[in-house]
């Protein structure tokens, strides 16, 4: 079995053939991440607009699904149409008020990190072997969540962009290192 640096990843011919693609995409993602970190408020705005557009698209899909589903009552059809109107209205509202969309997304991220930190802390207390690292992860996650929630007005404009940038950089490094660790043979 041909493995990648003593891990359990099989080097298939397909993976070997995608070596250069992984390296190129990794470098591009790192560059995009650096750009995102340099203008996080623009990235936050773009993410909010994408979410708004997805709401609108989901609304139209829901509308056509409600009209063309033949397995329900007229009441189910009416409810489906009402839900589709809510989706579209929410999407239009978010498009017209991107600052409020950014604040809403930031609130969700802040509460998610806070809840995740608490859950990880409880799990760390129940674990014996890796308690230190789990507790560290839990504490950092909880602190990040609370920092986001405490500074929601000031931080909301940039936090989503920073998280997207960091994700691009980490994903890019992963792809780059994976590509570079695959031999050309």
Secondary structure, DSSP 8 states (H G I E B T S, - for coil): --BSTTSS-B--HHHHHTHHHHHHHHHHHHHHHHHHHHTHHHHHHHHHHHHHHHHHHHHHHHHHHHHH--SS-HHHHHHHHHHHHHHHHHHHHHHH-HHHHHHHHHHHHHHHHHHHHHHHHHHHHH-STTHHHHHHHHHHHHHHHHHHHHTHHHHHHHHHHHHHHHHHHHHHHHHHHHHHHS---
